[in-house]
Amino acid sequence: MEFVLSIEPVEGATFQHGFHLGTDAKVARDIAAETFHARNKNNMPTRTVALMRGSKMFDCYDGVSWSSEY
């Protein structure tokens, strides 16, 4: 099952990115982290990004660490 990126901006509603991130967790995490930092760098304040698999959250990134690292 493919990963989908969920984006939680600082203001506004959480939304899902329109494209899947593949099936490899490491690749999906790399893309998610890159997206998080690019959005913040480009004046799109982002609180977290999450990898969704099916209807469940697989992992969440806050700009410093992944929830799975705790």
PLY file of the C-alpha trace (Angstrom):
ply
format ascii 1.0
element vertex 70
property float x
property float y
property float z
element edge 69
property int vertex1
property int vertex2
end_header
0.00 0.00 0.00
1.33 3.44 -0.92
2.11 6.26 1.48
0.23 9.55 1.18
1.48 12.82 2.68
-0.80 14.69 5.07
0.20 18.32 5.71
-0.82 20.28 8.81
-0.22 23.99 8.21
0.13 26.37 11.16
-3.06 28.09 9.98
-5.89 26.39 8.16
-7.08 22.86 7.73
-4.93 19.76 7.36
-4.88 18.43 3.80
-3.43 15.56 1.83
-0.86 16.02 -0.92
-2.23 14.98 -4.30
0.35 12.30 -5.14
1.40 9.14 -3.35
4.98 8.76 -2.06
5.53 5.14 -3.04
5.75 2.09 -0.80
9.26 2.44 0.70
9.07 4.04 4.18
12.58 5.58 4.02
11.92 7.22 0.65
8.53 8.47 1.83
10.09 9.93 5.01
12.78 11.69 2.97
10.18 13.24 0.66
7.98 14.25 3.60
10.86 15.93 5.48
11.99 17.71 2.33
8.43 18.95 1.76
8.15 20.15 5.38
11.35 22.20 5.18
10.62 23.54 1.68
7.16 24.75 2.73
8.55 26.54 5.79
11.38 28.07 3.78
8.85 29.40 1.24
6.59 31.18 3.74
4.07 28.36 4.04
4.33 27.73 7.82
3.83 24.04 8.46
3.37 22.45 11.89
3.74 18.78 10.91
3.64 16.37 8.01
2.44 12.81 8.40
2.76 9.65 6.37
-0.62 8.02 5.94
-1.05 4.42 4.90
-4.64 3.59 4.15
-6.69 5.60 6.63
-4.10 5.37 9.44
-1.14 7.56 10.33
2.11 5.64 9.90
4.54 8.33 11.14
4.60 12.08 11.84
7.42 14.65 11.43
7.62 17.98 13.28
10.72 19.39 11.63
13.08 17.82 14.17
12.14 14.19 14.61
9.71 11.49 13.57
7.15 10.24 16.09
8.54 6.72 15.58
11.86 7.92 17.05
10.30 8.40 20.50
0 1
1 2
2 3
3 4
4 5
5 6
6 7
7 8
8 9
9 10
10 11
11 12
12 13
13 14
14 15
15 16
16 17
17 18
18 19
19 20
20 21
21 22
22 23
23 24
24 25
25 26
26 27
27 28
28 29
29 30
30 31
31 32
32 33
33 34
34 35
35 36
36 37
37 38
38 39
39 40
40 41
41 42
42 43
43 44
44 45
45 46
46 47
47 48
48 49
49 50
50 51
51 52
52 53
53 54
54 55
55 56
56 57
57 58
58 59
59 60
60 61
61 62
62 63
63 64
64 65
65 66
66 67
67 68
68 69
